[in-house]
Amino acid sequence: MPYVLRHTQTGEIAACVQRNNYNLDYFGVKQWDQEPVAEQEKHHFLEAIGEEDPGLWVPTHADENRVKVFNVKLKNDPSRRLLMDSEGNLSVQTRA
């Protein structure tokens, strides 16, 4: 069961540049297999991607198909931010 980090105020889903199974870099949602691991690693991860106030980010369950949709919405583009509201609706914003 994948878990992602979601910002409690903005609804942003944390994403970063990662390496896939084919050793290729891509920009996508960071996911963890277990909630306790996500909670344990979030401070270091958020610091590494330049996000502040890790207390505002919470692990959120998202099934594998939903994570795939998240990555499609991001379009491998680091200028895009994925937002999910409290009802699970998605929107994308472009960073300035």
C-alpha positions in Angstrom: 0.0 0.0 0.0 1.8 3.1 -1.1 1.9 6.2 1.0 2.8 9.7 -0.2 3.3 13.0 1.6 0.5 15.6 1.4 0.8 19.1 2.7 -2.0 19.7 5.2 -2.6 23.4 4.2 -2.0 23.4 0.4 -2.8 19.8 -0.5 0.5 19.5 -2.4 1.7 16.0 -3.0 5.5 15.8 -2.5 7.4 15.0 -5.7 11.1 15.0 -6.8 13.5 13.7 -9.3 14.0 10.0 -8.9 15.5 7.0 -10.8 13.3 4.2 -12.2 14.1 0.5 -12.7 15.7 1.3 -16.0 18.2 3.7 -14.4 16.5 6.7 -16.0 15.7 9.9 -14.1 12.1 11.1 -13.9 10.1 13.7 -11.9 7.4 12.0 -10.0 5.6 11.5 -6.6 7.8 10.0 -3.9 6.1 7.0 -2.3 6.8 4.6 0.5 5.4 1.1 1.1 4.6 1.7 4.8 3.2 4.7 6.7 5.7 4.4 9.6 8.6 4.5 7.1 7.2 7.6 5.4 6.8 9.3 8.7 10.4 8.4 9.8 12.0 9.5 6.5 9.9 12.6 5.8 12.1 15.1 7.6 15.2 14.1 5.6 13.3 13.8 2.4 11.6 17.2 2.6 14.9 18.9 3.6 16.6 17.3 0.5 13.9 18.7 -1.8 13.9 22.2 -0.2 10.6 22.0 1.6 10.2 23.6 5.0 8.1 22.8 8.1 7.9 19.0 7.9 5.2 19.1 10.6 2.7 20.3 7.9 3.3 17.2 5.7 1.5 14.0 6.5 1.7 10.5 5.1 -1.4 9.8 3.0 -2.5 6.4 1.6 -2.8 6.2 -2.2 -3.3 3.0 -4.1 -0.8 2.1 -6.9 -3.2 3.2 -9.7 -3.7 6.6 -8.0 0.1 7.1 -7.7 0.3 6.4 -11.5 -2.3 9.1 -12.1 -0.3 11.5 -9.9 2.8 10.9 -12.1 0.8 11.3 -15.3 -0.5 14.6 -14.1 3.1 15.8 -13.3 4.2 15.0 -16.9 7.8 14.5 -15.7 8.0 18.3 -15.4 9.6 19.7 -12.2 7.8 23.0 -12.7 4.4 21.3 -12.0 2.9 20.9 -8.5 0.2 18.4 -7.9 -2.5 19.4 -5.4 -5.1 17.1 -3.9 -8.0 18.5 -2.0 -9.7 16.9 1.0 -12.1 15.0 -1.2 -9.3 13.6 -3.4 -9.8 15.9 -6.4 -6.6 16.7 -8.2 -5.3 19.9 -9.8 -2.0 21.0 -11.2 -0.2 24.3 -10.8 2.9 25.5 -12.6 5.6 27.0 -10.4 6.7 30.5 -11.3 
